[in-house]
Amino acid sequence: MLRIIVPGIELYDEVREEFTNAEGFVLELEHSLVSLSKWESLYEKPFLSKEKHTDQEVIDYIRAMILNDNYPEEVIERISKENFEQVHAYIDAKMTATWFTENKNEPKSREIITAELIYYWMIKLNIPIEFERWHLNRLFTLIKVFNLKDGKQRKMSRSEILARNREINAQRKSDFGTSG
């Protein structure tokens, strides 16, 4: 869960001819299958596509992510640039210690991922429905672990192992700024 503090602002009441303060507000957000499903029911298109989202679509996704029971609607209009950056960083976060070795020879799936497809994967893999509230990237990692562990394990060829080791070594040289 992400907590963002939406800043307060000073407003002018033209009727009373006085300044008032709108308090800051803490929004609790969750990037989960539930929020994805809410957004997709509103727009009737996949959220997890390569298509760039409009500002309104992003704001509506934030609305779908909100866990607070009651919040003033004008809080959404006061979300700052820093708040948006926090939300984007949270959505992009890995949220797990699990990592995978990617096989560059393996073709990438072109399947369009929607909330219903993810629910299908969960049901097929007997993942409890409560996990729909997990961070979406963490849920994807769990699904991938199921698929890797339950799938047929293919042994890497000698040339694939050597290529992977060269890649790892090059990355480590780059990370640590060494020449060997």
mmCIF file of the C-alpha atoms, coordinates in Angstrom:
data_MODEL
# 
_entry.id   MODEL 
# 
loop_
_atom_site.group_PDB 
_atom_site.id 
_atom_site.type_symbol 
_atom_site.label_atom_id 
_atom_site.label_alt_id 
_atom_site.label_comp_id 
_atom_site.label_asym_id 
_atom_site.label_entity_id 
_atom_site.label_seq_id 
_atom_site.pdbx_PDB_ins_code 
_atom_site.Cartn_x 
_atom_site.Cartn_y 
_atom_site.Cartn_z 
_atom_site.occupancy 
_atom_site.B_iso_or_equiv 
_atom_site.pdbx_formal_charge 
_atom_site.auth_seq_id 
_atom_site.auth_comp_id 
_atom_site.auth_asym_id 
_atom_site.auth_atom_id 
_atom_site.pdbx_PDB_model_num 
ATOM 1   C CA . MET A 1 1   ? 0.000   0.000   0.000   1.00 0.00 ? 1   MET A CA 1 
ATOM 2   C CA . LEU A 1 2   ? 1.136   3.520   -0.784  1.00 0.00 ? 2   LEU A CA 1 
ATOM 3   C CA . ARG A 1 3   ? 0.294   6.523   1.354   1.00 0.00 ? 3   ARG A CA 1 
ATOM 4   C CA . ILE A 1 4   ? 0.580   9.901   -0.315  1.00 0.00 ? 4   ILE A CA 1 
ATOM 5   C CA . ILE A 1 5   ? 0.050   13.241  1.358   1.00 0.00 ? 5   ILE A CA 1 
ATOM 6   C CA . VAL A 1 6   ? -1.985  15.516  -0.877  1.00 0.00 ? 6   VAL A CA 1 
ATOM 7   C CA . PRO A 1 7   ? -1.029  19.076  0.107   1.00 0.00 ? 7   PRO A CA 1 
ATOM 8   C CA . GLY A 1 8   ? -3.518  21.526  1.526   1.00 0.00 ? 8   GLY A CA 1 
ATOM 9   C CA . ILE A 1 9   ? -4.246  24.822  -0.193  1.00 0.00 ? 9   ILE A CA 1 
ATOM 10  C CA . GLU A 1 10  ? -5.527  28.251  0.632   1.00 0.00 ? 10  GLU A CA 1 
ATOM 11  C CA . LEU A 1 11  ? -8.876  29.113  -0.975  1.00 0.00 ? 11  LEU A CA 1 
ATOM 12  C CA . TYR A 1 12  ? -10.797 32.348  -1.322  1.00 0.00 ? 12  TYR A CA 1 
ATOM 13  C CA . ASP A 1 13  ? -14.510 32.281  -0.475  1.00 0.00 ? 13  ASP A CA 1 
ATOM 14  C CA . GLU A 1 14  ? -16.069 34.969  -2.676  1.00 0.00 ? 14  GLU A CA 1 
ATOM 15  C CA . VAL A 1 15  ? -19.412 34.895  -0.832  1.00 0.00 ? 15  VAL A CA 1 
ATOM 16  C CA . ARG A 1 16  ? -17.855 35.539  2.586   1.00 0.00 ? 16  ARG A CA 1 
ATOM 17  C CA . GLU A 1 17  ? -14.941 37.469  1.093   1.00 0.00 ? 17  GLU A CA 1 
ATOM 18  C CA . GLU A 1 18  ? -12.397 35.606  3.197   1.00 0.00 ? 18  GLU A CA 1 
ATOM 19  C CA . PHE A 1 19  ? -9.589  33.115  2.823   1.00 0.00 ? 19  PHE A CA 1 
ATOM 20  C CA . THR A 1 20  ? -10.022 29.539  4.044   1.00 0.00 ? 20  THR A CA 1 
ATOM 21  C CA . ASN A 1 21  ? -7.640  26.622  4.249   1.00 0.00 ? 21  ASN A CA 1 
ATOM 22  C CA . ALA A 1 22  ? -8.271  23.226  2.713   1.00 0.00 ? 22  ALA A CA 1 
ATOM 23  C CA . GLU A 1 23  ? -6.376  20.736  4.868   1.00 0.00 ? 23  GLU A CA 1 
ATOM 24  C CA . GLY A 1 24  ? -3.857  18.283  3.463   1.00 0.00 ? 24  GLY A CA 1 
ATOM 25  C CA . PHE A 1 25  ? -5.141  14.731  3.110   1.00 0.00 ? 25  PHE A CA 1 
ATOM 26  C CA . VAL A 1 26  ? -3.522  11.295  3.280   1.00 0.00 ? 26  VAL A CA 1 
ATOM 27  C CA . LEU A 1 27  ? -4.658  9.003   0.479   1.00 0.00 ? 27  LEU A CA 1 
ATOM 28  C CA . GLU A 1 28  ? -4.061  5.275   0.805   1.00 0.00 ? 28  GLU A CA 1 
ATOM 29  C CA . LEU A 1 29  ? -3.600  3.604   -2.574  1.00 0.00 ? 29  LEU A CA 1 
ATOM 30  C CA . GLU A 1 30  ? -3.222  0.020   -3.742  1.00 0.00 ? 30  GLU A CA 1 
ATOM 31  C CA . HIS A 1 31  ? -2.067  -1.079  -7.224  1.00 0.00 ? 31  HIS A CA 1 
ATOM 32  C CA . SER A 1 32  ? -3.842  -4.411  -7.349  1.00 0.00 ? 32  SER A CA 1 
ATOM 33  C CA . LEU A 1 33  ? -6.014  -6.635  -9.466  1.00 0.00 ? 33  LEU A CA 1 
ATOM 34  C CA . VAL A 1 34  ? -9.041  -5.052  -7.789  1.00 0.00 ? 34  VAL A CA 1 
ATOM 35  C CA . SER A 1 35  ? -8.047  -1.521  -8.890  1.00 0.00 ? 35  SER A CA 1 
ATOM 36  C CA . LEU A 1 36  ? -7.159  -2.789  -12.371 1.00 0.00 ? 36  LEU A CA 1 
ATOM 37  C CA . SER A 1 37  ? -10.570 -4.431  -12.637 1.00 0.00 ? 37  SER A CA 1 
ATOM 38  C CA . LYS A 1 38  ? -12.381 -1.244  -11.522 1.00 0.00 ? 38  LYS A CA 1 
ATOM 39  C CA . TRP A 1 39  ? -10.535 0.847   -14.121 1.00 0.00 ? 39  TRP A CA 1 
ATOM 40  C CA . GLU A 1 40  ? -11.123 -1.651  -16.942 1.00 0.00 ? 40  GLU A CA 1 
ATOM 41  C CA . SER A 1 41  ? -14.854 -1.798  -16.135 1.00 0.00 ? 41  SER A CA 1 
ATOM 42  C CA . LEU A 1 42  ? -14.980 1.976   -16.453 1.00 0.00 ? 42  LEU A CA 1 
ATOM 43  C CA . TYR A 1 43  ? -13.024 2.272   -19.725 1.00 0.00 ? 43  TYR A CA 1 
ATOM 44  C CA . GLU A 1 44  ? -13.713 -1.166  -21.248 1.00 0.00 ? 44  GLU A CA 1 
ATOM 45  C CA . LYS A 1 45  ? -10.150 -1.465  -22.535 1.00 0.00 ? 45  LYS A CA 1 
ATOM 46  C CA . PRO A 1 46  ? -6.970  -3.072  -21.155 1.00 0.00 ? 46  PRO A CA 1 
ATOM 47  C CA . PHE A 1 47  ? -5.006  -0.906  -18.731 1.00 0.00 ? 47  PHE A CA 1 
ATOM 48  C CA . LEU A 1 48  ? -1.808  -2.949  -19.152 1.00 0.00 ? 48  LEU A CA 1 
ATOM 49  C CA . SER A 1 49  ? -1.257  -2.072  -22.789 1.00 0.00 ? 49  SER A CA 1 
ATOM 50  C CA . LYS A 1 50  ? 1.506   -0.192  -24.561 1.00 0.00 ? 50  LYS A CA 1 
ATOM 51  C CA . GLU A 1 51  ? -0.995  2.564   -25.323 1.00 0.00 ? 51  GLU A CA 1 
ATOM 52  C CA . LYS A 1 52  ? -0.263  5.833   -23.501 1.00 0.00 ? 52  LYS A CA 1 
ATOM 53  C CA . HIS A 1 53  ? -2.987  6.812   -21.046 1.00 0.00 ? 53  HIS A CA 1 
ATOM 54  C CA . THR A 1 54  ? -4.586  10.252  -21.015 1.00 0.00 ? 54  THR A CA 1 
ATOM 55  C CA . ASP A 1 55  ? -4.326  12.419  -17.900 1.00 0.00 ? 55  ASP A CA 1 
ATOM 56  C CA . GLN A 1 56  ? -7.981  11.663  -17.116 1.00 0.00 ? 56  GLN A CA 1 
ATOM 57  C CA . GLU A 1 57  ? -7.376  7.908   -17.419 1.00 0.00 ? 57  GLU A CA 1 
ATOM 58  C CA . VAL A 1 58  ? -4.444  8.167   -14.996 1.00 0.00 ? 58  VAL A CA 1 
ATOM 59  C CA . ILE A 1 59  ? -6.548  10.170  -12.532 1.00 0.00 ? 59  ILE A CA 1 
ATOM 60  C CA . ASP A 1 60  ? -9.327  7.595   -12.807 1.00 0.00 ? 60  ASP A CA 1 
ATOM 61  C CA . TYR A 1 61  ? -6.824  4.795   -12.154 1.00 0.00 ? 61  TYR A CA 1 
ATOM 62  C CA . ILE A 1 62  ? -5.708  6.623   -9.014  1.00 0.00 ? 62  ILE A CA 1 
ATOM 63  C CA . ARG A 1 63  ? -9.390  6.843   -8.008  1.00 0.00 ? 63  ARG A CA 1 
ATOM 64  C CA . ALA A 1 64  ? -9.669  3.075   -8.542  1.00 0.00 ? 64  ALA A CA 1 
ATOM 65  C CA . MET A 1 65  ? -6.602  2.570   -6.325  1.00 0.00 ? 65  MET A CA 1 
ATOM 66  C CA . ILE A 1 66  ? -7.965  4.571   -3.351  1.00 0.00 ? 66  ILE A CA 1 
ATOM 67  C CA . LEU A 1 67  ? -8.616  2.512   -0.228  1.00 0.00 ? 67  LEU A CA 1 
ATOM 68  C CA . ASN A 1 68  ? -9.936  5.384   1.954   1.00 0.00 ? 68  ASN A CA 1 
ATOM 69  C CA . ASP A 1 69  ? -13.628 4.954   2.674   1.00 0.00 ? 69  ASP A CA 1 
ATOM 70  C CA . ASN A 1 70  ? -14.352 8.673   2.642   1.00 0.00 ? 70  ASN A CA 1 
ATOM 71  C CA . TYR A 1 71  ? -12.261 11.349  1.031   1.00 0.00 ? 71  TYR A CA 1 
ATOM 72  C CA . PRO A 1 72  ? -13.125 14.822  -0.235  1.00 0.00 ? 72  PRO A CA 1 
ATOM 73  C CA . GLU A 1 73  ? -13.478 14.709  -4.031  1.00 0.00 ? 73  GLU A CA 1 
ATOM 74  C CA . GLU A 1 74  ? -11.451 17.921  -4.448  1.00 0.00 ? 74  GLU A CA 1 
ATOM 75  C CA . VAL A 1 75  ? -8.424  16.065  -3.027  1.00 0.00 ? 75  VAL A CA 1 
ATOM 76  C CA . ILE A 1 76  ? -8.047  14.400  -6.437  1.00 0.00 ? 76  ILE A CA 1 
ATOM 77  C CA . GLU A 1 77  ? -7.701  17.823  -8.082  1.00 0.00 ? 77  GLU A CA 1 
ATOM 78  C CA . ARG A 1 78  ? -4.959  18.778  -5.605  1.00 0.00 ? 78  ARG A CA 1 
ATOM 79  C CA . ILE A 1 79  ? -2.703  15.792  -6.323  1.00 0.00 ? 79  ILE A CA 1 
ATOM 80  C CA . SER A 1 80  ? 0.734   17.288  -6.931  1.00 0.00 ? 80  SER A CA 1 
ATOM 81  C CA . LYS A 1 81  ? 3.379   16.411  -9.506  1.00 0.00 ? 81  LYS A CA 1 
ATOM 82  C CA . GLU A 1 82  ? 5.393   14.792  -6.703  1.00 0.00 ? 82  GLU A CA 1 
ATOM 83  C CA . ASN A 1 83  ? 2.332   12.710  -5.749  1.00 0.00 ? 83  ASN A CA 1 
ATOM 84  C CA . PHE A 1 84  ? 2.020   11.516  -9.371  1.00 0.00 ? 84  PHE A CA 1 
ATOM 85  C CA . GLU A 1 85  ? 5.725   10.597  -9.373  1.00 0.00 ? 85  GLU A CA 1 
ATOM 86  C CA . GLN A 1 86  ? 5.230   8.629   -6.139  1.00 0.00 ? 86  GLN A CA 1 
ATOM 87  C CA . VAL A 1 87  ? 2.279   6.774   -7.668  1.00 0.00 ? 87  VAL A CA 1 
ATOM 88  C CA . HIS A 1 88  ? 4.206   5.935   -10.866 1.00 0.00 ? 88  HIS A CA 1 
ATOM 89  C CA . ALA A 1 89  ? 7.202   4.704   -8.836  1.00 0.00 ? 89  ALA A CA 1 
ATOM 90  C CA . TYR A 1 90  ? 4.873   2.554   -6.712  1.00 0.00 ? 90  TYR A CA 1 
ATOM 91  C CA . ILE A 1 91  ? 3.163   1.060   -9.785  1.00 0.00 ? 91  ILE A CA 1 
ATOM 92  C CA . ASP A 1 92  ? 6.550   0.263   -11.366 1.00 0.00 ? 92  ASP A CA 1 
ATOM 93  C CA . ALA A 1 93  ? 8.044   -1.204  -8.159  1.00 0.00 ? 93  ALA A CA 1 
ATOM 94  C CA . LYS A 1 94  ? 8.981   -4.878  -8.243  1.00 0.00 ? 94  LYS A CA 1 
ATOM 95  C CA . MET A 1 95  ? 7.670   -5.545  -4.681  1.00 0.00 ? 95  MET A CA 1 
ATOM 96  C CA . THR A 1 96  ? 9.446   -8.876  -4.347  1.00 0.00 ? 96  THR A CA 1 
ATOM 97  C CA . ALA A 1 97  ? 12.881  -10.367 -3.778  1.00 0.00 ? 97  ALA A CA 1 
ATOM 98  C CA . THR A 1 98  ? 12.305  -12.963 -6.494  1.00 0.00 ? 98  THR A CA 1 
ATOM 99  C CA . TRP A 1 99  ? 14.202  -12.492 -9.748  1.00 0.00 ? 99  TRP A CA 1 
ATOM 100 C CA . PHE A 1 100 ? 14.307  -14.424 -12.989 1.00 0.00 ? 100 PHE A CA 1 
ATOM 101 C CA . THR A 1 101 ? 16.979  -15.147 -15.549 1.00 0.00 ? 101 THR A CA 1 
ATOM 102 C CA . GLU A 1 102 ? 15.517  -13.993 -18.836 1.00 0.00 ? 102 GLU A CA 1 
ATOM 103 C CA . ASN A 1 103 ? 16.071  -16.123 -21.922 1.00 0.00 ? 103 ASN A CA 1 
ATOM 104 C CA . LYS A 1 104 ? 16.530  -13.769 -24.852 1.00 0.00 ? 104 LYS A CA 1 
ATOM 105 C CA . ASN A 1 105 ? 15.780  -16.585 -27.311 1.00 0.00 ? 105 ASN A CA 1 
ATOM 106 C CA . GLU A 1 106 ? 12.351  -17.115 -25.776 1.00 0.00 ? 106 GLU A CA 1 
ATOM 107 C CA . PRO A 1 107 ? 9.639   -15.327 -27.753 1.00 0.00 ? 107 PRO A CA 1 
ATOM 108 C CA . LYS A 1 108 ? 7.703   -12.608 -25.910 1.00 0.00 ? 108 LYS A CA 1 
ATOM 109 C CA . SER A 1 109 ? 3.979   -13.175 -25.517 1.00 0.00 ? 109 SER A CA 1 
ATOM 110 C CA . ARG A 1 110 ? 1.736   -10.836 -27.477 1.00 0.00 ? 110 ARG A CA 1 
ATOM 111 C CA . GLU A 1 111 ? -1.275  -11.784 -25.382 1.00 0.00 ? 111 GLU A CA 1 
ATOM 112 C CA . ILE A 1 112 ? -3.336  -8.820  -24.204 1.00 0.00 ? 112 ILE A CA 1 
ATOM 113 C CA . ILE A 1 113 ? -3.516  -8.967  -20.422 1.00 0.00 ? 113 ILE A CA 1 
ATOM 114 C CA . THR A 1 114 ? -6.801  -7.934  -18.819 1.00 0.00 ? 114 THR A CA 1 
ATOM 115 C CA . ALA A 1 115 ? -8.194  -8.356  -15.309 1.00 0.00 ? 115 ALA A CA 1 
ATOM 116 C CA . GLU A 1 116 ? -10.274 -11.341 -16.412 1.00 0.00 ? 116 GLU A CA 1 
ATOM 117 C CA . LEU A 1 117 ? -7.220  -13.120 -17.802 1.00 0.00 ? 117 LEU A CA 1 
ATOM 118 C CA . ILE A 1 118 ? -5.377  -12.608 -14.522 1.00 0.00 ? 118 ILE A CA 1 
ATOM 119 C CA . TYR A 1 119 ? -8.396  -13.952 -12.601 1.00 0.00 ? 119 TYR A CA 1 
ATOM 120 C CA . TYR A 1 120 ? -8.359  -16.965 -14.955 1.00 0.00 ? 120 TYR A CA 1 
ATOM 121 C CA . TRP A 1 121 ? -4.675  -17.577 -14.175 1.00 0.00 ? 121 TRP A CA 1 
ATOM 122 C CA . MET A 1 122 ? -5.382  -17.305 -10.440 1.00 0.00 ? 122 MET A CA 1 
ATOM 123 C CA . ILE A 1 123 ? -8.267  -19.785 -10.608 1.00 0.00 ? 123 ILE A CA 1 
ATOM 124 C CA . LYS A 1 124 ? -6.340  -22.201 -12.828 1.00 0.00 ? 124 LYS A CA 1 
ATOM 125 C CA . LEU A 1 125 ? -3.335  -22.120 -10.480 1.00 0.00 ? 125 LEU A CA 1 
ATOM 126 C CA . ASN A 1 126 ? -5.501  -22.312 -7.320  1.00 0.00 ? 126 ASN A CA 1 
ATOM 127 C CA . ILE A 1 127 ? -4.204  -18.961 -6.072  1.00 0.00 ? 127 ILE A CA 1 
ATOM 128 C CA . PRO A 1 128 ? -6.556  -17.740 -3.311  1.00 0.00 ? 128 PRO A CA 1 
ATOM 129 C CA . ILE A 1 129 ? -8.856  -14.871 -4.297  1.00 0.00 ? 129 ILE A CA 1 
ATOM 130 C CA . GLU A 1 130 ? -7.485  -12.805 -1.384  1.00 0.00 ? 130 GLU A CA 1 
ATOM 131 C CA . PHE A 1 131 ? -4.324  -12.328 -3.460  1.00 0.00 ? 131 PHE A CA 1 
ATOM 132 C CA . GLU A 1 132 ? -6.287  -9.999  -5.750  1.00 0.00 ? 132 GLU A CA 1 
ATOM 133 C CA . ARG A 1 133 ? -5.334  -7.293  -3.221  1.00 0.00 ? 133 ARG A CA 1 
ATOM 134 C CA . TRP A 1 134 ? -1.590  -7.915  -3.596  1.00 0.00 ? 134 TRP A CA 1 
ATOM 135 C CA . HIS A 1 135 ? 0.529   -5.411  -5.493  1.00 0.00 ? 135 HIS A CA 1 
ATOM 136 C CA . LEU A 1 136 ? -0.015  -6.381  -9.122  1.00 0.00 ? 136 LEU A CA 1 
ATOM 137 C CA . ASN A 1 137 ? 3.687   -6.907  -9.904  1.00 0.00 ? 137 ASN A CA 1 
ATOM 138 C CA . ARG A 1 138 ? 4.005   -9.233  -6.926  1.00 0.00 ? 138 ARG A CA 1 
ATOM 139 C CA . LEU A 1 139 ? 0.970   -11.215 -8.120  1.00 0.00 ? 139 LEU A CA 1 
ATOM 140 C CA . PHE A 1 140 ? 2.532   -11.486 -11.612 1.00 0.00 ? 140 PHE A CA 1 
ATOM 141 C CA . THR A 1 141 ? 5.729   -12.795 -10.006 1.00 0.00 ? 141 THR A CA 1 
ATOM 142 C CA . LEU A 1 142 ? 3.773   -15.449 -8.106  1.00 0.00 ? 142 LEU A CA 1 
ATOM 143 C CA . ILE A 1 143 ? 1.981   -16.521 -11.296 1.00 0.00 ? 143 ILE A CA 1 
ATOM 144 C CA . LYS A 1 144 ? 5.314   -16.723 -13.116 1.00 0.00 ? 144 LYS A CA 1 
ATOM 145 C CA . VAL A 1 145 ? 6.797   -18.824 -10.291 1.00 0.00 ? 145 VAL A CA 1 
ATOM 146 C CA . PHE A 1 146 ? 3.845   -21.236 -10.549 1.00 0.00 ? 146 PHE A CA 1 
ATOM 147 C CA . ASN A 1 147 ? 4.324   -21.509 -14.303 1.00 0.00 ? 147 ASN A CA 1 
ATOM 148 C CA . LEU A 1 148 ? 8.080   -22.064 -14.022 1.00 0.00 ? 148 LEU A CA 1 
ATOM 149 C CA . LYS A 1 149 ? 7.861   -24.596 -11.197 1.00 0.00 ? 149 LYS A CA 1 
ATOM 150 C CA . ASP A 1 150 ? 4.954   -26.519 -12.713 1.00 0.00 ? 150 ASP A CA 1 
ATOM 151 C CA . GLY A 1 151 ? 6.219   -26.323 -16.300 1.00 0.00 ? 151 GLY A CA 1 
ATOM 152 C CA . LYS A 1 152 ? 8.698   -28.589 -17.964 1.00 0.00 ? 152 LYS A CA 1 
ATOM 153 C CA . GLN A 1 153 ? 12.198  -27.467 -17.023 1.00 0.00 ? 153 GLN A CA 1 
ATOM 154 C CA . ARG A 1 154 ? 14.384  -27.098 -20.098 1.00 0.00 ? 154 ARG A CA 1 
ATOM 155 C CA . LYS A 1 155 ? 18.113  -27.539 -19.610 1.00 0.00 ? 155 LYS A CA 1 
ATOM 156 C CA . MET A 1 156 ? 20.269  -24.730 -20.947 1.00 0.00 ? 156 MET A CA 1 
ATOM 157 C CA . SER A 1 157 ? 22.777  -25.680 -23.625 1.00 0.00 ? 157 SER A CA 1 
ATOM 158 C CA . ARG A 1 158 ? 26.481  -25.097 -23.015 1.00 0.00 ? 158 ARG A CA 1 
ATOM 159 C CA . SER A 1 159 ? 26.469  -22.112 -25.386 1.00 0.00 ? 159 SER A CA 1 
ATOM 160 C CA . GLU A 1 160 ? 23.447  -20.595 -23.573 1.00 0.00 ? 160 GLU A CA 1 
ATOM 161 C CA . ILE A 1 161 ? 25.192  -20.984 -20.209 1.00 0.00 ? 161 ILE A CA 1 
ATOM 162 C CA . LEU A 1 162 ? 28.362  -19.344 -21.538 1.00 0.00 ? 162 LEU A CA 1 
ATOM 163 C CA . ALA A 1 163 ? 26.371  -16.502 -23.120 1.00 0.00 ? 163 ALA A CA 1 
ATOM 164 C CA . ARG A 1 164 ? 24.463  -15.920 -19.871 1.00 0.00 ? 164 ARG A CA 1 
ATOM 165 C CA . ASN A 1 165 ? 27.722  -15.915 -17.866 1.00 0.00 ? 165 ASN A CA 1 
ATOM 166 C CA . ARG A 1 166 ? 29.288  -13.399 -20.292 1.00 0.00 ? 166 ARG A CA 1 
ATOM 167 C CA . GLU A 1 167 ? 26.230  -11.176 -19.852 1.00 0.00 ? 167 GLU A CA 1 
ATOM 168 C CA . ILE A 1 168 ? 26.366  -11.421 -16.057 1.00 0.00 ? 168 ILE A CA 1 
ATOM 169 C CA . ASN A 1 169 ? 30.087  -10.658 -16.015 1.00 0.00 ? 169 ASN A CA 1 
ATOM 170 C CA . ALA A 1 170 ? 29.676  -7.666  -18.327 1.00 0.00 ? 170 ALA A CA 1 
ATOM 171 C CA . GLN A 1 171 ? 26.897  -6.312  -16.120 1.00 0.00 ? 171 GLN A CA 1 
ATOM 172 C CA . ARG A 1 172 ? 28.997  -6.764  -12.974 1.00 0.00 ? 172 ARG A CA 1 
ATOM 173 C CA . LYS A 1 173 ? 31.980  -5.015  -14.603 1.00 0.00 ? 173 LYS A CA 1 
ATOM 174 C CA . SER A 1 174 ? 29.690  -2.149  -15.511 1.00 0.00 ? 174 SER A CA 1 
ATOM 175 C CA . ASP A 1 175 ? 28.090  -2.000  -12.041 1.00 0.00 ? 175 ASP A CA 1 
ATOM 176 C CA . PHE A 1 176 ? 31.385  -2.016  -10.164 1.00 0.00 ? 176 PHE A CA 1 
ATOM 177 C CA . GLY A 1 177 ? 33.400  0.006   -12.685 1.00 0.00 ? 177 GLY A CA 1 
ATOM 178 C CA . THR A 1 178 ? 36.124  -2.615  -13.056 1.00 0.00 ? 178 THR A CA 1 
ATOM 179 C CA . SER A 1 179 ? 37.929  -4.000  -16.060 1.00 0.00 ? 179 SER A CA 1 
ATOM 180 C CA . GLY A 1 180 ? 38.032  -7.606  -15.009 1.00 0.00 ? 180 GLY A CA 1 
# 
